[in-house]
Amino acid sequence: MENKADKLKEYRDNLISFIEYLHKNRSYMKDDVKTISEFWNIDSKQWSLDRNTYEGRREFNALNKLKVDKASELTWDNLIISKAKELKLFISNTLDIKDNLNIGVHLMYDIKPSEATKIIEAKEKYLTFRKDTEFCNFINGLFFTDLDEALIEFFGAFTDVSDMKRTQPEPMTVHPEADPYEVELITNNFNNDDIEKIKNHFSKLEMYMNNGDFMQWIRQAFELQETPQYKFKLAENHKKGEIRYLFYTYWGKKHNQKEKYVRLLSDYFDGFELKNTMTNFSKRY
C-alpha cells in the first residue's frame, strides 16, 4: 500500500511535469495571449453598454458574437486544465492545489537534495513561462491565480521567490493600509462575521478599486446596508468571473439566503446585473 511520503513525492513529480509542459509550450501559447486580450476588451465594452436601449442591445449582441468567435480561436485553455487534471494536481476546485502543496506537510518527510534542486529549477521554468506569456490567466477561471499563490509558498521553502510576486495582479493604484481604528468602528449589521475577516476575504477586490472605495463599500454594504446612488466601478482589467466567484465563495460558507449575498455584488458594483449574477454566481469564467 502506497504510503503518505510516496504520495507526496508523486504529487511533486507531477507538479514538475506540469511546469515542464507549460515551459515547453510557452512560445505556442503566445497567440492565445493576444486573443484573450482582445476577448477581455470586448467583454469590457459589452458591460459598458445600456442594454435597455435598442442600440445598446444590438451592439451587445454583435459584440457577443465576436467574443464567441474569439473564444473558438483559443487552443490552450482546455489543454492546460486537462493536463493539470490528468496529472491530478486538482480534481474539481483549483483551491485544492494550495492544500496539496502544503509545505508543512511535505517537509514532514525527507526531500532529497537532488529533488530540491529539481524543485528550484522548476521555479525558474515556471517564472519564465509566466513572463513569456505576459502573466496571462487565460480563460480558465482562477486557475493561475490559485496556482501562483500555492507555488510562491511552496517554492519559498527552497529558494528566493521575491521575483515571483510579479505573477500576482498589480493593483490599479497604491492603497494605504486600512486604519485598524477605522475597521473597529464599523459595525457588521449584515451577518455575524468579523469585519477583519470580511476585509481579508475580499482583499483581492481592493486591487481593482480606487483609493478609499474598498472600505467605503464595506461600510455601506455591511454596516449601513445602503445601496449607493452611484455604483462602484472596478478597473477595466478585472475578470467578471473572478469577481463573481469571490462573492460566491463568501456566500458558500453561509448555505442560505443566496440572493442576499448576490446583492452584495449586484447592488454595489457596476456591470453585475442581479438576474445574470444570480444565474452565473458559481461560474468562474
Secondary structure, DSSP 8 states (H G I E B T S, - for coil): ---HHHHHHHHHHHHHHHHHHHHHHTTTTHHHHHHHHHHHHHHHHHTTS-TTSHHHHHHHHHHHHHHHHHHHT--HHHHHHHHHHHTTS-SS-TTHHHHHT-HHHHTTS---HHHHHHHHHHHHHHHHHHHHTTT--TTSTTHHHHHHHHHHHHHTTTS--GGGGGGS---SS------HHHHHH----SSS--HHHHHHHTHHHHTTS-TTHHHHHHIIIIII----SS-B---TT--HHHHHHHHHHHHHTT-S-HHHHHHHHHTTBTT--HHHHHHTTT---
